[in-house]
Amino acid sequence: MTVEDGVASKDANQNGSPLLEVRNLVKHFPISQGIVFQKQIGAVKAVDDISFDVKSGETLGIVGETGCGKSTTAKLLVRLLAPTSGQILFEGQDVAGAQKGDLTALRRQMQMVFQDPYSSLNPRKTVGSIIADPFIIHGLLKESGARRKRVQDLMDRVGLNPEHYNRFPHEFSGGQRQRIGVARAVALEPKLLVADEPVSALDVSIQAQVLNLLRSLQRELGLTLIFIAHDLSVVRHMCDRVAVMYLGKIVEVAPSDELYGFPRHPYTGALLSAVPVPSPSGGRRRDRQLLTGDVPSPANPPRACRFHTRCPKAQELCSQEEPLLESKGTVNLAACHFPLTEEEVKLRLPTALHRPDASTNAHGTPRVEDQSSSSST
């Protein structure tokens, strides 16, 4: 993929129509007490009133610390978990309230790639039967010969040897197992693919290969991608827009370049400040923002702004009134009473507030597509 292709793709995505609409989505897991007679004494507020849209053909990234609700959100979107309340609309259809028949049809258009390539595959099934499951479940390609050929074509498409059709998952490496998961997810050519940290369990040398595969499949199939990850550099160049989550809430949403160039929420600034730079001296010194304290329990989150107990800019208002997710004078939407200023960003993030060369990432290293070939490992 050339730089020009990437820019053109990004421009086209920004003009797409909404494919997925999420409104006031909530997921609380009850905390019960007792053995015979159980009663609820609280709830873990994993996802607490989040809203966002995803345009057709767009890549939306979701980032945040472990436990912030990213994976729970992913499972809610494809209805692997039922929401406590809120609305999920896929092409106008209600996913949250869909019944069994309608939900089966919707899942043909929405698929998921899971984080762990080891536990997400049935060890008792061959690779061929794993990838063929979507066709069987949805009553497609009923003739076994046609189904086998289609599965082998999918294996070849994701960089696996079709001759390994009858092998079991334990005979493959981690990167190959994740390719199996990707092949299963795109078998029905869905419109939406939710990738829940698809490369976090893989070696660094293999991560770029899987990312390249996802980008290639997105272009070929016209996929809309929701990409969840911890690696901020990968998210920047994989995603058109980025949503930052903290303790079940979305605290900032912005186009990728704007969020990395001028973050407005102090939590976003802290995440970016933690990213190491290749030359800490020589004009690139910075005042790194180190967060104090532990992440509060989602069973008992702080009042009002959930970040105020760790925020260096917190004032009395932050503990009394919850900030709204709204524009702060830029295209960024941030839930903060006292957003970062340009001077603070310059001090903490010396690589921000400018546009890096299109062929490199924020740290001067090659873009994901240039880091590795797409051969399987």
C-alpha positions, 0 to 999 in steps of 0.5 A, spaced: 500 500 500 502 506 497 502 513 502 497 516 496 493 510 497 492 510 504 491 518 504 485 517 499 482 511 503 482 516 509 479 521 505 474 516 502 472 514 509 471 520 512 465 521 507 462 515 508 455 514 512 454 511 519 454 503 519 453 503 526 450 507 531 451 506 539 447 510 544 448 511 551 450 504 552 451 501 559 453 494 561 453 493 569 455 486 572 452 485 578 455 483 585 451 478 589 452 476 596 450 469 599 449 462 597 442 460 597 439 466 597 443 471 593 442 478 593 445 484 589 449 488 593 453 492 587 455 492 580 461 493 576 460 498 571 464 496 566 461 500 560 457 506 563 453 510 558 457 511 552 455 513 545 459 513 538 458 512 531 462 508 526 462 510 518 461 505 513 469 503 511 472 507 517 477 504 522 475 506 529 480 505 534 479 504 541 484 505 546 485 505 554 488 502 560 486 494 562 480 494 565 477 500 562 471 497 558 474 496 551 473 488 550 466 489 554 464 494 549 467 489 543 462 484 545 456 488 546 457 490 539 456 483 536 451 481 542 456 476 545 454 480 551 447 483 552 447 490 554 444 493 561 441 498 557 442 503 551 441 502 543 446 499 538 443 500 531 447 496 525 444 499 518 438 502 522 437 495 525 436 494 533 442 489 535 441 490 543 434 488 542 434 483 536 431 476 537 434 469 535 432 469 528 434 477 527 440 476 531 443 470 526 442 474 520 445 480 523 451 476 525 452 474 518 454 482 517 458 483 524 464 478 526 469 479 531 477 477 531 479 475 538 485 477 542 487 470 544 489 466 538 490 460 543 483 459 546 479 462 541 480 456 537 476 449 538 482 444 539 478 438 538 476 441 531 481 441 524 482 448 521 478 446 515 472 445 520 473 451 524 473 456 518 467 452 515 463 453 521 460 460 519 457 456 512 454 451 516 451 455 521 448 460 516 446 454 511 451 456 506 455 452 501 451 445 503 455 441 498 461 439 502 466 439 496 464 447 494 465 448 502 472 445 502 474 449 496 472 455 499 475 454 505 482 452 502 481 459 498 480 463 505 486 459 507 490 461 502 487 468 502 490 469 509 497 466 508 496 459 510 497 453 506 491 450 503 494 443 504 494 444 512 486 443 511 486 437 516 491 440 521 489 441 528 490 448 532 496 446 536 500 444 530 500 452 528 504 458 531 501 464 534 501 468 528 498 462 524 492 461 529 490 468 529 490 468 521 485 462 522 481 466 526 481 472 521 479 467 516 473 465 520 471 472 521 471 474 514 468 467 511 461 470 510 464 477 507 461 481 513 460 489 513 463 490 520 469 487 523 471 488 530 478 486 532 479 486 540 487 486 541 488 482 535 496 482 535 497 483 543 499 476 544 503 475 538 511 477 537 513 484 535 515 481 528 509 477 527 504 483 529 506 487 523 504 481 518 497 480 521 496 488 521 498 488 514 493 482 513 487 486 516 488 492 512 489 488 505 482 485 507 479 491 509 481 494 502 479 488 498 472 487 502 470 494 504 470 492 511 468 497 516 473 496 522 473 497 530 480 496 532 482 495 539 489 495 541 494 498 547 500 500 542 498 507 540 503 507 534 499 502 531 492 505 533 495 511 530 496 509 523 491 503 523 485 508 524 481 514 522 478 516 528 480 514 535 476 513 542 479 513 548 476 510 554 477 510 562 473 506 567 467 505 562 467 512 559 469 515 553 473 521 555 476 523 548 474 522 540 478 525 535 481 524 528 487 520 529 492 525 526 488 531 531 488 526 537 496 525 536 497 532 534 493 536 540 490 531 545 485 535 549 484 530 555 489 530 560 488 522 560 490 522 553 496 526 554 498 522 559 497 516 555 501 519 549 506 522 554 508 514 556 510 513 549 518 512 549 521 517 544 527 514 540 532 520 542 530 523 549 535 528 549 537 533 543 531 538 543 526 533 545 526 533 552 519 533 555 516 533 562 513 526 562 506 526 566 506 520 571 499 519 573 499 518 581 495 513 585 491 506 582 485 506 577 479 506 581 475 500 582 469 500 576 464 497 582 465 504 586 468 509 581 469 516 583 463 521 582 463 526 577 469 526 572 472 519 573 479 521 572 479 527 577 482 522 583 489 522 578 488 528 574 494 533 575 489 539 573 483 537 577 479 542 581 473 542 585 468 542 580 471 536 577 469 532 583 462 535 583 460 536 576 461 530 570 464 533 564 460 532 557 463 529 551 464 536 547 468 540 542 474 544 546 475 549 540 478 543 536 475 537 532 476 533 538 471 531 543 473 531 550 470 530 557 474 535 561 472 541 564 480 543 564 482 541 557 490 541 555 492 547 552 497 548 547 503 550 551 502 544 556 502 539 550 508 542 547 512 541 554 509 534 555 509 531 548 515 534 543 513 530 537 506 533 537 503 539 534 506 538 527 504 533 522 510 527 521 512 525 514 506 521 511 511 515 510 513 514 518 509 514 524 510 519 530 517 516 532 520 516 525 519 509 524 516 506 518 509 505 517 506 498 519 506 496 512 513 497 511 515 493 517 514 486 515 512 482 509 506 478 509 509 471 509 506 467 515 509 465 521 
